[in-house]
Structures are given as C-alpha cells and as structure tokens.
Amino acid sequence: MSTALTHAPLLTSTEFLDHDSDVVRDFVARHLPDAPEATPTERAVALYYAVRDGIHYEVYGADLSRHGLRASSTITRGTGFCVHKSIAYAAALRAVGVPSRIYYGDVRNHLASPQLEELMGGNVFTFHSLTTVYLEGRWVRATPVFNRMLCRLYKIKPLEFDGLTDSMYHPYDDEGRRHMEFLREHGEFDDVPYDMVVGGIRSAHPKLFASRYATARGSLVADATVRGGA
C-alpha cells in the first residue's frame, strides 16, 4: 500500500480537526512561508511557531465542550492549553497535506504554581497533549504549547521545532530545576477521543472545573507574578 493511501485518514477533516473551516484555512494562509516552493517540513515548522506563539497558553477559563475543542474555536478564541493547541496544530498540518495525530500522556510538572496545584490536586497532570507529525518519512513529536512570553515568566526555555527531531518538554528549566517528566502514555489518535480525554481530566482533576465544560477562572500570568516568576 502506498504511503499516500496509508496516511489518507490522517489528512481528513474531522469534528475537532476541522481544517476545512474558513477559520483554520485563513490561519494557515496567514502563517505559511511566502515562498510557494516551501517544503512540507518548512510549512510544518512555520505553523508550529504560529500555534506556539500566536495562540496564548492558558489553563484557566478553558472551554472543554466539544465545540470548544475544535481547532477553529481555539483559533477564534486565541487561547487554550495543551489539549486545544495540539488540536489546532494538527488541523493546520492536515490543511497543508502533512499527516498528523494527537498524543496524550500523563506528566509531572515540577514547576506548577501553588494555585494550579491546588486545583489539579497535585503536580501530576493527566492527558497532557502534543502533536505527532509525519515528515521526511518518519514520525516526530511536536509540542506547540507554552508560548514564548509564558516561558520567560516561568523561566523555561521555549521549545523549538526543526521538523526533524522530537520537540517535547525540557526536563529542566533555565535554573536547573526539574520541569516536566512523562509518566504514562495514553497513546496516539487519528482524532480526538473526546469522552476519554475530557472525562479523564474531569475525573482526575475535579476541582479544576468551574462547570461541566469550563475550567476555573484565573491567569497563569498572574500565577507567575505571585510565585516570583516575573
């Protein structure tokens, strides 16, 4: 079976990876390299930075409804956390013909603020998400999550992506403190397993939710200031 046929399902538009929407198409068009001969890798890298820095990372006040998790909804809001941003990136990739999947795993965040740890019930975060990307004959992992401004506040090196090697959370921050460690993999998925992901987050972190589908109000920027990050 040809590579094109094998990866055909990983290029389709879905309920969540709705790259056939005008919102996603306009986002992609604004951020693609000017050169029409840009390679798939160059396009994937450009879109990585567009999502990483163009969509603000925020755990608080997040919409976890089915509509709220759509790539078009996240791009319209301009904010979301790892679950939202990985979906937006995966959809953008498919829009330019690059196969993509969604990865979920549990992580321990050693630098979470006391405010966020209180809501999460500790520093283990379930269903952390990133995007897996098929480029140059192999799968690589990309995490377009923490934008550059928040990295500066929390003294974390921004994650770069070259399209050739995995881009995952660095284990240490700028001051040598442990940052993120991966504990358990839930797997990679062609589309968002909504009930598993949102149900799993709600079950593991009930205090995070202000209502059935919305997380508590707050601000990671404000948390960074309180913890002395700014």
N, C-alpha and C positions, 0 to 999 in steps of 0.2 A: 504493500500500500504506500502511495506517495506521501511525502511529508505534508503537502498541501491538504490532502484528504484527511490525514491523521489529525491535523490541527484545526480542521474546519470548525468543529464545535467551539474552539477556543477563540474564534473570531466573531461569533454571533452576538447580536444584541439581545439582552435579557431584561427581565423586570428590573434588576438592580444595575447591571452594566448596560445602561440604555444609551449606547453610543450613537444610535440613530436619531436621538433627540437633537433639536436645534441648539440647545444649551451646550451639550457636550461637543458637538461639531464646531460651534463658534469658539469654544475654549481651545480646542485643538488647533484650529486655524490661526488663532492669535499667537500661539506659542511655538509653532513649528519653525525650524530653521528657514531662513529666506531662500536658501539655495534649493531649487526644485530637485536636484540630484542627490539630496541628502540621503544617507543610508538608513536602513531601519534602526541601527544602533544609535546613530546621531539623533534620529527622531525620538527614540525612547529616552535618551539622556535629556534632551530638551524638555520633554514632557515630565520627566522626573522632577526637575527643578521647578517647573511651572506648578506642579502639585505641592511639592515640599514647601515652597516659599509663597506661592500665590493663594493657598488655602490655609487659613490660620488654624493651628492645632489647639483644640480646646476640649477638655473632657466635660467641663461643666455646661449645663444648659443644652445638652446634645439631644437631637431628635433620633430616637431609635425605632420609630414606626417604619413600616415597610416603605412608605413614601419617603420618609426622611433619610433612608439609607440609599436611595437611588443616586447614582452619580450625578445626574442633572440637579437633584435637590441640593447636594453638597456643594456643587459649583455655584449654584444660585445663592446659597447662604454665605459662601466664602469661609466656612468654618466647619470643623468636625474633628474627631480624634482618629486613632489609627484605623478603626473599622471603616469609617467613612472615607478617609483619604486613600486607603488601599483600593477601595472600590472605584473611586474616581480615577485613579491612575490606571487600573486595569481596563476600564472602559475607554480611556483616552488611547491606550495602546492598541486596543482592538480596532479603534476608529482608523488607525493608520496601518492596519494589516499585520500587527505584531501580536502573536498569541500570548495570552496571559491567563493566570489563575490567581485565586485568593488563598493565602496561607493563614492558618490560625494556630496559636500555641499559647501556653501559659508562661508568664515570665515573673521574675522577682525584680522589682525596681527599688534599688537601694537608695535612690535619691528622691523618692516621692516626698512631697511636703507632708507635715503632720496633719494638715486639714484634709488632704486627699486620702491619706492612710486611714483616717478616722472613717471616712465614707466607704472606702474599699474594704475595711475590716482587716487591714494589714498591708504588707507590701507585695503580696502575690496578686498579680492581675491576670484574670482569665481571658482567653480569646483575644490576646494581642494579635494584631493582623498586619500583614505585609503582602506584597505582590510578587508573584513569580513570573518571570519574563523569558520567552524563548527567543534568543538572539544568537546568531552565528553558529547554529547547530547544537546549542546546549541551553539548559535552563539555569537562570541566575535569579537570585533573590534581591529585591529592592524594597527599601523602607522609606518612602517619601512622606515622613510623618512629622517629626519635630522641625518646625521652620527655624530659620537662622536666628531670628530675634529671640525666640524662647531658648535656643541653645546658648545664646550669650547670657541671658538672665540666669540660667541654671548651670552655667559654666561647663557645658557639654560640647564636645566637638561636633559640628554639623556632619551628618552622614553624607558622603559624596557617592556618586554612582557613575561608573565608566562604561557600563553595559557589558563588561567582561567578567567582573568578579562580584561576589555577593556583597550587598550593602545592607548590613544588619547592625543592630545597636552595639556600639563600642562597650566593652566590659568595664572601662574606667573613664572617669571624667577628666577634665583638664588638670585637676589637683591630685589625681591618682586614687580617688575614691571609687569604689565599685559602683557601677551604674545599673546595668541590666544583665541578667543571666536568664537563659532559656531553660525552662524546667520540663516542659512536656509539649509534644506536638499533637495537635488535633487533626492535622492533615492539610492537603491542598485540594481546592474545589473549583470546578468549572464555573459555578455560580454560587451565590451566597446561600448557605444552608440556614435560612433566617431563624427558624424556630430553635435550632441547636445553638446558634450564636447568641441571639438576644435572650433566649430562655436561660442559657448557661451563664451569661453575665448577670442577669437578674437573680438567679439562684445563688451565685457565689458572692454577689455584692448588693444585697437588698437595700442597704442604706444609701447607695448611690442614686437611687431612683426617687425623684420627687413625685412622679406619677407613673402610670403604667409604661409609658414610652419616652419619658423625658427625664434626663438626669438632673441632679440638684443644681441650683444656681451657684455661681462663684466665678473665679477667674484664676487661671494658672499664673498670669502676670502678677496679680495681687499676692498669690501664694509665694511667688519667688521673692517679692519685696519683703514679706513678713519673715521668711527664712534667711534673709540677708543675701539673697542672690543678686539683687540689683546693685 
